[in-house]
Amino acid sequence: KKEYVQRLYGEYAPGNYPIYFYFLMMFKFITPWVVFLPMAIVAPFYRVWQEKQPVMKFLWLWFVADFIFLTIDAGKRQHYIMPLMPAMAILIGILIEDMIFEQKAYSRIFAKNVLRWHIVALIVGITAATIYLAKARPETIPAMLILLSITIVISTVVSVLFARGKNAAACGVGFAGIAAWIMISCASFTVLLDTNKGARVFALKIAAIVPQGDKLAAYKHTSTRFVQYFGKVVPEIADTSLLYEHYREGDWVVATSGYLKDLAGDTQFRVVYRKEIDKKSDEKEDTGGALFHKSAVGVKNDAAGN
């Protein structure tokens, strides 16, 4: 009832995302095969597929029916679309297999044009991204130049192999190139674009201060990221009188930046540790706040989060 009915109507854990949210996620998770997605939506209804058609219709129903359900669902979450993507991946695989090897539904000329425009779009896209990031994030230039080089080399090799009729070899090089591209991207940008760093630093600092056997309670709310890095369940308490009871009994209390102002004038709580967030940056509210405990003798104010 809670996880399905109430989530559907937004009564439990609403996603607060627009109705078109999964349209964006759908294209995001099907990259780099984006151009095949619209084709895969209409392809199952052509008789040319013959014995494959029933399977393709089943995959279509799996994807489209679930997609419609997720779209009207008020409790949207990014990862909910993941169980739909295998159906679309198989459908796209059937299309690609036909274009490259069988050519019953799609002609060689059509397949050639699809490959050509894929290559053009990839090279133009990665070149534009390299130029943009060179200005916005100069530290990404080496990684972007490597990715640009790989894109050009793999595209050239794949094109030559297809032109010579070595379709299987072209597929192998293409898939290997995509795998290398993804691995290099992850290795290069995971640290640079680490959006969890602030929350992780703050939570780990709190975990280092709070003794292993002690309890920690959060004022009103704390994020799942904080709980993940802190390593234990953190109950949320909105009632300040109840919160003070926990505090008086020796429990630790944390208030993240979004809720800290509510306790700013309350002298009942002694601050053990405090970390400010940079209002000019894009840091989240769970990257800063204050830790309270009745044993506190002084305040450690940490603007840098060290």
N, C-alpha and C positions, 0 to 999 in steps of 0.2 A: 504493500500500500504506500509506504513512504518512498521507496526507491523508484517506483514506476508511476503510480497514479499521481501522488503529490508532486513528484519531480516534473511530470508531464505538464501539470497546470501551474508550475512555478511556486507552489506552496512550500516546497522543501528545496533548499539550495538552488535558487534560480541562477541561471547563467548570466543574465544581464547582457546578452549579446543580441545584435540585430537579426532579423529573420533570414537575411542572406549570409549569415556567418559561415555555414557549411559549404556554400558555393566557393568561398575563398579557401577553406581547408581542403576541399576536394581537389582543386588545382594544385595546391601546395604539395599534397602528398602523392600526386601522380607525376610530379616532375621527375625526369625530363621528357615524359611522354605526353605532355599536355595536349598537343595537337590531335592525338588519337582519341581523347576522351569524348568529344562531340560525335566523332565517327562511330565509336563503340556504343553510344546511346541509341543510334538509329539502325546500325548494321544488323542486329538479330532478326529484323523483320523482312530481310531480303531472302528469297527462296534459293538464291545461288549457293547458300551455305549447305543446302541439302541435309545430310545426316548430322551435321554440327548444329543445325538450327535449334533443336529442342534444348540442348545444353546451353546455347547462347541465350535463349529466352529465359532459362532458369537463372543464369547469372545476371541478366538484365533485371529480373524481378527482385532478386536478392539485393541488388544495388539500389534500384530506383525506389522500391517500396520502403526500404529502410531509410533512404535519404529523405523521402517525404515525411516520414515519421519524425526524424531528427529535426527537420526544418520547423515543424509545428510544435516541437517540444520546447517548453519554456525553460527547462533546466539544462541548457546547452553547456557542453564542455568540449574542448578541442579534440581530446583523444577518443570521444565517443564514435567518431567516424571511422576509426581504424578497422573494426570488423567488416566494414563494407568494402574496403580497398582491395582485398584479395579477389573479389568478384570482378572488379574493374580491371585488375592486373591480368587476370586470365582472359577476359574479353579482348583487351589490347594485345595480349600475346597471340591470340587467334588471328587478329587483323595483321599483325606484323609477319606472322608465319606465312599468311597468304601473299602478302606483298613481296616477300623475299623469295619464297620457294615455290608456291603453288600457282599464284596469279590467276585464280579462278574468279574472284570477286573484284580484284583490282589489277589493272594493266601494268605492264612494266614502265610505261611512260608516267603513269600516275605515281607509282612508287618512287621513280626517279625524281619527280618534282617534290614529293614529300621530303626525300632525303636532302635535296638541294636547299629547300627553304629551312629545314631544320638546321643545317650547317650554317647558313647565312644568319639566322636568328641567334644561334649560339655564339658565333664569333662577334657579331655586333653587340649582343648583350653583355658578354664578358669584357669586351673592349670598353664599352660605356661604363660598366661597373668599375673597371680598373681606373679610368680617368676620374670618376666621381670620388672613389675612395682615396685616390692619391691626394685629393684636396681635403676631404673630410677626415680621413684617418691615415695619415702618411705611413704609420707603422705597418699597414697591411700591404704596402707596395710589393715587397719581395714575393709574398704568397700569391698575390694577384697576377704578377708577371709569370710565375710558374704555372698557374692555372690557365692563363691565356696561351702560353706556349704548348701545354698539353692539349688544349682544345684544338689549336691549329694543326698540330702534328697528327693527332688521332683522326680528325676530320679528313685530312689529306690522305692518310693511309686507307681509311675506310672507303673513301670515294674511289681510289685507285683499284682496290680489291673488287668492289662491286662492278666497276667498269670492265674488269677482266673476267667477270663471271665467277669469281671465287666468293660466293655469297656466305658460305659457312665461315670462312676465315674472316671475312669482313665483320660478321656478327661477333665473333670471338674477340677481335680487336676492339670493336665498339664497346662491348660489355666490360672488357678489361679496362678500357680507358675511363668509362664511367665510374668503375670501382676505384680506380686510382684518383680520379678527380674528387670523389666524395671523401676518401681517406685523407687526402692532402688538405681539403677544406676543413675537415673536423680537427685535424692536428694543428692547423694554422689559426683557426678562428675561435676554437672552443675557449681558450684562455682570453683572447682579446675581447670577445663579445660575451664574457661571463656575466650574465645578468643576476646571478645568485650570489656573487661575491660579497656584496654588502651584508646581506642577510646571514650568510654563512659566517663571516667574521664576527658579527654581533652575537649570534647564537653560540658560537664556539667559545667566545669570551665569557658569556654568561655560564656556560657549562663548566668552564675552568674555575669559576668562582664558587658556584653552588656545589657543596659536597655531594658525593655520589648517593648517599642514603637520604638526603634531604628532599623535601618537596618544593616544587615551584608552581605558583599560580599566576595566571595572566589577568590583568585588569581589562575586562570587556572582551578583548579579542587579540589573538596572535595568529600569524599566518602558518600555513602548513609547512612552508619552507623553514621557518624558525623552529618548529617542532621537529622536523626532520634532522636538522643539524644539531639541535640541543640533545636529541637522542632519547627523550622520554615524553610521555603524555604530559601536556600542560593544560590543566583545567582552566576554563575561562569564567571569571566571576565579574558580573556587572554591578552587583550590590556592594557599595563601599563598606557598609557595616559588616557584611559577611566577609569581605576581603580583609578587613582589619582583624577579624577573629582569627583567620588563618595566619595573618602576620604576627599577632600576639602570641600564638601557639608555637611560633618558631619557623613557620614556613616562609620561603622567599617569595617575593612578589616582583613581577616584571610588567612594565607598561611601555609599549612601543610608542614611537613618536606621535602617531595619530591620536593616542588617548592620554598621553602623558600630561597634557595641559589641564585635564580634569583633576589631577592630583597635585598640581603645582603649588597650590596654596594650603595643602593639607599637611600640617606639621606632625601628624601622627606617624608618618612614614619616614624612616631615615634612609637616605640614599647611600648605597654602597658603591655603585658604579653608574656612570652616565655617559652616553655617547650621543653627540649631536649629529644631525644629518645636514648635508649641504643643500640648502633650499634652492641654490642655483643649478644644481645638478639634477639628474633624473633618478636619484636614489629613492627607493621605496620606503614606506613608513616602517617596515620591519627591519630596516638597516640601522636603526638607532632607537634610543629610549633610555629607560633607567631601571636599575635593579635596586630593590629595597629589602632591608632586613633589620630587625631590632638590635642586632649586635653591632651595627655600623658605628664606626668612630670618626669617619671622615668620608669625604666624597672624592672619588677619582673621576675627573671629567676628561673624557677622551674624545677629542674632536676627530682624530684620525682613525680611531677604531683599532688601535694597537693593543 
